[in-house]
Amino acid sequence: MPDSYVREFEKLLAGGIWCIVTLQYRFEENQKTSPFIVSDLKPIQMPGLDMEELFTGRRGFTEEQWLDVLLRSTGMEPTCFKERAKWHLLARMIPLVENNYNMCELGPRGTGKSHIYKEISPNSILVSGGQTTVANLFYNMGARKIGLVGLWDVVAFDEVAGINFKDHDGVQIMKDYMASGSFSRGRESINASASMVFVGNINQSVESLVKTSHLLAPFPEAMIDSAFFDRFHAYVPGWEIPKMRPEFFTNQYGLIVDYLAEWAREMRKRSFADAIDKFFKLGNNLNQRDTIAVRRTVSGLLKLLYPNGEYNKDAVRKCLEYALEVRRRVKEQLKKIGGMEFYDVHFSYIDLEDMQERFVSVPEQGGGGLIPEGRLQPGVLHTIAMGSAEMPGLYRMEIQAMAGTGKLNVSGQLSKEPVRVAFDYFKANAGRVSASIHPTEKDYHLHMVELQSSGTPEALTLTSFIALCSAALSKPVQGQLAVMGDMTLGGTISQARNLAESMQVAFDAGAKRILLPMSSVTDIPSVPGELFAKFQTSFYSDPVDAVFKALGVE
């Protein structure tokens, strides 16, 4: 083998590369050297990588053109996808360029979730769903050999619903590794840089999952643990990527796969995590884990889009907004699984130039407009109550008053008993609210709307009483008000259950005012101060007082 080839193609000494070789055979008597001579060698795999050449080439493309080149390199035709779907497809590549990056993508079948980890890079491995062991994944103590995380850049788990560790401590070791990039087995403490990717299918519609459960529900029971999910840096919404069709695959040019994989591996040695600091500051709802997650996602996106490091403020802003959204999606699910520990989900960033704070929302979450701005019709009222699903939910009471003889009709998914109690109390005590109310001169039609699929509410007597008074007086309640608490037939007030979570539900739904029973004062320390400060809070001592406070009457 002539040494000129070895000097030119260094990888020949590091595990070897695929080549087309022309061999000559020359044998002479008593010859001690090999009769085979390599006369020509052409690598058909990447023999080396000149990063400067790539950086120079990148300068010839705009961001949009370069994004299209990357997607074509993975086999996709970018002209068939909307801008947002292109960014999701790009996000799938972040684990290839970022060390110790943890990501999940759940969505419908047939959207190509596992394609990139199986076909595009020889440095990533796809572990098909099913049983796995700590020895296989992390470290085999018998053979003293490191597992997949030490051998590959990306370990992707397909079909997360089927993941099952034979060892009881499997999920714990995975948690340790995902948080720090290291794990302990026996006396050994081992570092590795493999990124972890979890892909799987969502069988229900996203709308119903958001309302009734959480978007991490497809994971196996052993993994549904807020501490495990808190280690995810991003949750890519697979339902926003269309199902693959023949025309989505490109026949245009992109980077050759070997080149793409080598470049991605080379980019793992660099970091753009501090790019945010030049232009922006992160909001106060982000804790340390959120900050690390957002920085890593921004770094990964910038490595892919601007490998030469020549990015401007707008480029960083786009990457930052995407990073905040995919981390907030994780945090929103943690709030549903872990409760008030994860209440601070309102992610924002501050522009260092004009010091303006901008909030980033998650599209599927919605909720912001459930309680509309401005005054409602008389007899319409929002309340937060515990539903049959044992979660606080938002409900709207609507009452119409018509000329009649004092009858009550009830419609909607509502237990009639609390409303009957409220109506009896209304007939007996309406005069205490106003002398102008004559319960026997009108008929009332009450309808309840369940706004968040929380199940049948358990406490609506007080709300029904306030709504009846509002309808009878033709006077609307105060704007963006949510009422909590309940009452008995005798007018005794009971305090609101799960005050902290109920106030979070109210805030997410758009409430600005809260009406609470005096007995709930003892629960106020359980509500984070920042959350409590978001509301104009009033307290009531009895049902008639609640009516006055709700209508804004002194």
N, C-alpha and C positions, 0 to 999 in steps of 0.2 A: 504494500500500500504506500504510494508516494506521500511523503509528509506534507506536501503542499495542500492536499485535500484535507488532512487533519487540521491544519492551521486555518484553512478557509471555513470549514464546517465543524465548529467546536463540539457540536452535539454528538459527533461520532464517538467521543470519549465519555459521554454522559448518558449511557443507556442505549445509545444507537438510534439511528433514524432510518426510515424507509428510503431506498435509493434504486435507481436503475444503474446497474454496473455492467461494464464490458470487461470480461476476463480474458486473459491470454494464458495459454499453457505452454511452458517451455521446460523440458526436463533434459538434463544432461547427466551423464554417468558420474557417480560419486558426488552429486550435488547435495549440499547440506541445507540450503535454504528451500523455501516452498516453491514448487514449480508453478503455482498460480500467481499471476501478476494482475493487479487492477490497472487497466490502461485508461479507463474513463469512468467517471462517477458523476451522476446527476441526481441530486436530492429531489424526491417528490414529496417531502415533508419539510416543514420549516427548518432550515439549517441554522438559523440565527435570526435576530430581530433588531433592526436599526430603528430605535424609537424616534430619533431626530427626523428620519425620513417620513415617519407617520405624522409627526407634529407639523412638518412643513406641508404635507399633503392636506392636513386638516384645515389649514389656513385658507385653502381654496374653496371651502364650503361654508354656506350659512348654517345656522343651527338647524333649521328645518331640513335642509339637504342632508346634513350629516346624520340626523335622526333617521331619515329615510334609508341612508346607506347602512346604518346599523341594523335596522329591521330587515332590510333585504338580505343582509349577511346571515340572519337567522332563518331565512326562508320565507318571510312574510312580505306581502305586497302592500306598502304603506298607503297607497292611494285608495285602498278599500276600507280604511279605518278612519274614524273621527279622531280629532286631536287628542281627546282624553284617553281613548283606547290605545293610541300610540304610546302615551306615557306609561300606561299600565304594562304594555309589552316591554317597554324599556326597563321598567322597574324589575321585571323578571331577571334582568341581566345584572342587577346590583350585586347579588351574592358572588358572581364570578370575579368582580373587581374589588370587592371589599372584604377584608378579613373579619372573621367572627361576626357575620351579619345574620341575624335571625329574622325570618320572614314567613308569613303564611299567606296562601291564596286559596280561598274557597269560592266555588261558583258552580254553574251547571256543568253537565258532562259535555265533552266535545269542544272545549274552548282552548285546547292546546296547552294546558297548565304544566304538564310534565315534559313536553317536547324539548324545551331548551336545555334541560338538565340531562337529557338522555342522548340527544343527537348532536349538539353544537360543540361541546367542549370535551376533550379527552380527560380533563382534570376534574370532572364532576361525576358523581355516581347517583343513580336513582335506586333507592331501596323500595321495592314494591311492598305494598301493605302486607301486614302479617306479623308473625312473631320475629322479634330480634332479641339479641342478648347484649349485655354490657360488654362481654368479651369481644364480640364481633364489632361493636360500635366504638368502644373506648379502649379497653386494654385487657389482653388475655394474660392473667397472672401465671397460668401454668406454662405457657410458651414464652412468657415475657416479651410479648409483641404488642405493639400499639395497634389499635383497631382503625376503622374507616376514617375517623376524624383526623388521624395523623397522616393518612395516605392520600387524601383527596382534598381539593380546594372547596368543593361543595358537596354536602351530603343531603340529598333531597328525599323526603318520604312521600311516596305516592299513596293515595287512599288513606288519609289519616284515620278514618273511622276504624280501620283494621289494625292499627299499631298496638302491639301487645308485648310488653317486656316479660320475659320468663323470670327475671330477677325482680324482687320486690323493690330494690333500691334503684332501679333503672331510671325512673322519672326524676328522682332526687339527684342522681349523678348528671343527668341531662340538664337539670336546672342550674347546677353548679357550673357546668361547662358553658352554658349559654350566657351566664352572667359574667364570667371572668375569663373564658378562653382556656381554663385549666381545670383539672379534676384530680382527685386522689384515688389511688387503688393500692391497698396494702400500705407499704412504706413509700411508694412512688407518688410524686406529684408531677403531673405531666402537662405540658403546654401544647396546644395545637391551634391552628388558625382556620380550620374548616368552617364555612358558613353553614347554617342549618336552614333548610327550607321545608315547609309543610304544605302539601297541596291535597285538596280533597273536594268532594262534591257536596253541594247543598241540595237537599231533596225538596224542601218547601220553598215557597216564594219568599223573597227577602222581606217584603212588606209584613207578612205574617210572623216571620222570625223576629223582626225588630219589635213588633207589638207584644208578642207572647213569650218570647224567650230571649236568646242572645245569638249573635252571629258566629259564635265559636261552638255552638251545640253539636256539630258533627264530630268533634274530637271524642275519643273514648272516655268513659267515666273516670278512669284513673288519672287522666291528664287534665280534667276540668278543675283547675286549681288556679286561683288568681295569681299566686306567686310564679307559676310556670308561664302563664300568658303575659305577665308583666315584662318578661324578658324578650318579647317579640318587638323588634324595631319597627316593623311595618306590617300592615294587613292590606293586601292588594284586593280590591273588589272584583273578583272574577266574573260576577254577574254583569259587569259593564263591558265585557269583551264578547263580541258575537261568536256564535258557534262556527267552527271552521268549515269553509266551503272551498271547492276546487279553485275558485278565482282569487281566494285570499293568499294563495301561494305564488311567489314571484317567479318570473322567468327573466328578470333583469339581473344586472351585475351587482355584486356586493363584495365584501372582503372574503377571501378564501377561508374556510373554516379553521384550518391549522393556524393561519395568521391571526385570526380573530381570537382564538384560544390563547395563543402565546402573548398577544398584546394584553388581553384581560389579566393573565397571570402576572405580567410585568407591572400592570397598574396597581396590583395589590401591595407593591412595595412603597407606594406614594400615598399621601393623605391630603385631602382638601377640606378637612373638618373645620378649619379655622376661617374658611371663606365667609361664613356668616358675619363674623365679628367686624369686618371692614365696613359693612353697610347697615347691619341690623342688630337688634337686641331681642332676646326671647322674652315673652310675657311671664307674669308671676304665677300662672297656673301650671307651668311645667316644672316638675321635680327633677332630680338628678338623672333618673332613668330616662325620663322623657327627653331631656336635653341631649343625652348620649345618643338616643335613638334618632332624633332629628338631625344631629350633626353627622351621623354615619350615613343616613339616607341622602343628605345633601352632598356629602363627599362622594358617594357612589354615583349619583346622577351627574355631578360635574366631571368625574373621571371619564364617564361614558361620553358626555356631550362635548367637553372641553379638555381632552387629555393633555393638551399643551399648556393648560393653566391660564389661558387668555380669555377669561370670562369677565362680563361687566355686571353692574348692579341688577339690571333686569333679569339676566340669566340666573343670578343667585336667588332673586325674589321668586321666580317660577319654581325653582328646585325646592326652596324653603316652604312655599305654600303647599306643594305636593307632599313634602316630608311631614309637615304638621298634620295634614289630613290623614295620611296613612297611619301615623302614630295615634292620632285622636280616635281613629276607628277602634284600635286596640283598647284604648282607655274607656271608651263608651261601653264596651262589652264588660270590662272589668268592673265598671260601676254597677252593672246589672248582676254580676256574679258576687262581687265582694262588698257591695253596699257603699256606705258613706265614706269608707276609707279612700275611695277613688272619686270623690265628688268633683275635684278640680279638673274638669274636662274642657274648659273654655280656653282653648289654645289661641295665642296671639303672638304677634311680633311687632316690634317698635322700629320704625324707620329712623335712623340716627340723624338724618338731615332735617326732617321737619318734626321729629319726636311724636308722630301720630301712631296710635296703636290700631292695628288691623287684626280682626278676629278671623279664624279659619274654621269653617263648619264642615260637617260630614253630610253629603247629599241625602243618603237614605234615612238619616235620623229624623229630619223634619222637626215638628213639634213647636218651632218658633212662633207659628201663627195660629196655634190652636185657640188661644185666648186673644181675640182681635183687639186692636187699639180702639180707643174711643168708647162712648157709652153704648150699651146694648139696649134692646127693646125692654120695656117694663115687663117684669115677670121672668126674665132670663138671667140665669146665675150659674157660675162655675164653682165646683167644689172638688176638693181632693179627698178621696175616701179609700179605705182598704177594700179591695175587691176580693172575690172568691179565690183568685189566684194568689192571695196573700202578698200582693204587691200594691203599693199605693197607686191609684190611677186618677185620671181627670174625667169628670162627668159634667154634663151640662143639663140643667133643669130648665124647661121652657113651660110657662103657664100662660094660658089665654083666659081672660075673664070676659064673659058675655052676659047679657041680661038674662035672668032666670030666677030660680027659686032656691038656690043654695045647694046645688048638686055638685059632685066631683067625679070626673072621668079620668082614668089613668091609662096611659099607653107607653110603649117602650119596654125594654127588658128590665123591669123594675118590680121588686117585691111591694105589693100594695099596702102591707101592714104599716111600715113607717110613714107612708103618705096619709093613711087614715088617721094615725095618731096626730100628725101635724095638722090635719084639717080640723080635727076635734079641738085641738088647742087654739087654732086660729079662730074658730067660731066663739070659743069661750073668752078669748083675750084680745080680740081685734080692737075693742074699744080702748084698751090701754095704749095701743099704737096711735090710733087716730079716731076721733068721733065720727069722721066722715065715712068710715068703713062699715058697710051693712052686709054681713056675710050671706044673709038670706035673700038678697036682691040680685045676686049674680050666680051663674054657673061657672065652674072652673074646669078647664081641661089641662091636665098635667102630662108632659111627655119628657122622658129622660133619654139623653143621648150618651152612649158610652164612647169616649173619644180615644181610648188607648187599649182596648181589649184586655182590661184587667179583671173582667168577670163582674158578676152582680155585686153592687156595692152594699155594704152592711150598715152605713150610717147616713141616712138622708132625711131624717125627721126635721132637724133644725133648718137645713137648706130649703126644704119644701115650705116651711113656715115663712122664711124670709121671702121666698119667691111669691108665695100667696099674697103677702102684704104688699110687695112691689107691684103685682098685677092689679090688686084691688085699689091701690092709690094712683095707678097709672104713672108711677115714678120709677125710673131705672136705677139700678144699683150703680155704685161708682165704677169707673172704667178700669179694666184689667185687674179685677178683684177675684181672689180665690178664697172661699170660706172653708174653714176646718172646724172639727168638733161636732158634737151631736147633743140631743136632749131627750128626756123622757116625757111621758104624757103629763106628768106633774110639773114640767118646766125645769127639772134638774139638769144642769149642764155636765156633760162628760168630756174629758180632755181628748185631744187629737192623738191618735196612735202613730208611732214611727214618725215623729215630728221632723227630724232631719231629712229623711228620705222624701217625705211628703213635700217639704219646702223645695227640695231639689227638683221634684217633678213639676211643681208650680213654676219655678224659675225657667226650666227648659221649655215649658208650654207658653211662656210669654207673660206671666203674671207680674204686676208691679206692686200690687197691694195684697196684703194678707190679713184676714180677720181670724183671730185666735181666741179660744176661751181662756179666762184668767187662770184656770187650773193647769194650763200648759206652760205657765211661766217656769215651773220647776224643770221642764225638759229643755229649756233654751240653751243651757251649757252644752248639750249634745250637738247643737247646730254650729258648724264652722262659722266663725265671726264674719268672714268675707261674704258667705252666703246670706247670713242674716241681714247684713248691711245693704243687700240688693233691694230690699222691700221697704215699703211704707207699712209698718205693722200696727194694727189696732187690736185692743183686747175687749172682750165683752163679758159681762158677769151673769146676764140672764137672757132669755130669748128676745124680749122686747128691746133690750139694750143692743143686741146683735142686729136687729132690724134697723134701728137708728144709725148705727155705725156703718152698716152696709149701704144705706141710702144716702149717707153723708149728711144726716140731719143732726144738728147739735141739740 
